[in-house]
Amino acid sequence: LAMSMGLGVVGAVRSNDAPKTLADTTPIARLTEEQDVVVVAKDSPYRTIDDLIGAWKERPGKLPVGGGSAPGGPDHLAPMLMARAAGIAPRDVNYIPFDGGGELLASILGDKVAFGVSGVGEYLDQIRAGELRLLAVTGPERVTGLDAPTLQEAGYDVNFTNWRGIVAPPGLTDAERAKLTRLIEKLHDSPEWRQSLKQNGWDDAFLTGEKFGEFLEAQDERVVSVLKELGL
């Protein structure tokens, strides 16, 4: 028994004051890392990230931003960090959470939100097909094959990526944990997994055992500090 999880779970635990935290699980492996994208509809008046942020600064509450995360999740944290970098008070941001990429896409295309923030893999097809205009990516480097700057390149001090991994229940024996880790290592080394990374725009971020546990602790501390700093 294991659970696929990511940064969204870290945020959900903290924003909902859950009685159990990831410290109660057995860390197995971090698998992938993924940048978020800042996108608008193809007929949006905002043609560059500067266009968008300029208008957002003038009327932050009037430009709703949509994301596929509840408060504390990656699609929520990314635009909040963008706002802070642009000099917009996070409390003034009109963030609208959607239940997954399909609902968010319909709202972007239907002008229900001014822009959307989601994982690269969620909207690769729509970006390549020209349905969505990609304005920027949130990570440290441009995404290969996509013509958009990083937020840092554009002058906004944001370096943000989402990640996903596997945790198991508490109380596993060393042998059980080792067996599960070997299974995940086998998956990671398969050609099918490498193809999945390529198709979905994910970066390989493989990390196992105690190092993954230390990473989880650091991520938990980061989410707590960001939520507190943003007054959320």
N, C-alpha and C positions, 0 to 999 in steps of 0.2 A: 504494500500500500504506500503510495507516495502522492504528492500534490505538486502540480505545475503552478508556479507563482511568479510574481515579479514585483517591481517597485510599487505597483498599485495596491498590492496586499499590505505592504509596509505602511503606506499612507492611510489605507482604510482602517487598519488596526489603531493607528494613532488618532485619526480624526473622529473615530467612533468610540474611543476609550474602551476598547475591547478588553475583556477580563484575561484573555490569553494573548501572548505575543509570539513573534517568531523565535524568541529565545526559548520557547517551550518545545520547539521542533528539533529534529535531527537534520542539520544541513547536509545535502548530498552533493549538488553541483550547480554552478552557474553555467548556463548554456550560451546565451546570446546577449548582444547589446544592440540597441536600435535607436537611431535619432528620431526626433519628432520633426514633422514638417509643418510649415505655416502656409496654408493654402486659401485661395479665394476662388469663386466661380470664374469661368472663362470670360464672362462679360462684366466682371467687377471693375469699378473705376480705379481700383488700386493696382497699379502695374508693377510697383516695386515695394520692397519692405519699408523704405523711407516714406513712400506715399501713404502706406497703411498706418504706420506709427505716427506720422504727422497728424493724420485725421483723428487717430485714437487719442492723442494727447489733447487735442482741442475739445473732444467730447467723449471722454472715456466711458461714461455710462450709456451713451447712445449707440456705441458700436459693440454689440454683443459678440462674444467669442464662444464658439462651441467646441466641446471636447468629448471624447468617449470615456472619460473617467469621472468618478465621483470626486468631491473635494478631498484633496490629499493624494490623489492619483497622478500619474505622469502627465496626462493631458490637461490637468488643472495646474500642476506646479509649473509647467513650462511657460504658459502665458503669464502667470503671476511673476515669474522671474523676468520675463520680457518687460512687463509693465514697470517693475522696479528699475530695470536698466534704462528704461526710457523716461524715468522721472514721473511715472503715473503711480498714484497711491493704490496699492493692491485692493484696498477696500472699495475703491471706485470702479473696479473692473466688473463688468456685467458678464459673468461666466455662466454658461448654460450647459449642464451635463446631459449627455445623451447615452442611451443604452446601446452602445456599440457603433461601429463605423457606418452601417447602413442608414440609421436614423440621422447621424451627423451629416452624411453626404447629402441626403435629401434636403436637409435644412440649409446647407451651404448653397446648393444649386437653386433652392427655392427662395433665397435671400431672407431666410429667417434669422441668419446670423451673418455678421459682416465678414468673418473669417473663421477658419477652423484650425485646430491643432491636433495632430494625431501621429501615430507611428508611420514611418516610411512605408513599410509593407502594406499598410491598410489601403493606401491610395496610389500605389505605383501605377496600376493600370489606368486609372482615371487621369493621372498626370501625363502619362505617355500618350493617352488618347486625346489630350487637349481639353478634357471636360473641366479640369481644375488647373488653375495657374499657381505654380509653386513660387513663393516669394523668398523663402529662406529655410535653412535647416538649423537645428538647435545644437548640434554637436561640434566637436573641435575641428572637423575637416569636412570639405564638400563630399557629397555622396556621388560616387562614380556613376557617370551616365545621366546625371541630373544637372540641369543648368540653373543653379541657384547658389547664392553665397551663404556662408554661415552667418549667424547673427553677429559673431565677433568681427568677421570681415566687414560687416555693414556698420560697425561702430557701437554695437550693443553688447555689453559684457555678460553674455550668457553662454554657458557651456553645459549642456544638459543632454543626457541620454537615459533611455529606459533600458531595463534588462529583464531577463527571465531565467528562472532556475527551477530546481527540484528540491523539495524538502520532504522528510519522512516523519512519521510519528515519533514521540519521545520514547525513551526506554529501549531502543534497539541495542542488541549486543554488538560487539565489535565485528563479529563474523557476519551478522545480518547487514550491518552498514557497509562492510567491504564488498559483500555480494551485490548489493544494490548499486554501489559505486562502479563496480566492474561492468554491470549491465549498461549503465549510462555511458561509460567509456567506450563500450562496444558500439553503441548508437552513434556517439560522437565521431568515431573513426570510419563510419560507413559512407560510401559514395552517395547514398540516398540523402544522408544528412547534409552533406556538402552541397548537393543540388537544392535542397530546401533553403539553405542559407542564401544561395544565389538568387533563387526565385523570389524570396520575400524581402530582399534588401537588408538581411540581418548580418551583423558582424559576429564572428566567432569570439566568444569571451569565456572560454572554458576554464573553470576553476573548481577544484573539488576539496572535500574534507574540511580541515580546520581553517584553511585559508578562505574558503567560502563562508564559513561561520564568522570569521573576523570581518569579512566584507559586509555580511548582513548586519552585524553590530554597527559598523560605520555608517551604513545606509540609514539605519534606524535613527541614529544620532543626527544625521544630516536632515532627514525629513522633520524630526522634532524641532530642530533649530530653524529650518526654513519656515515652517508653519507658525512658529512663535514670532520670528522676525517679521513675517508678513502680517502678523496680527490676525491670523486665521485660527 
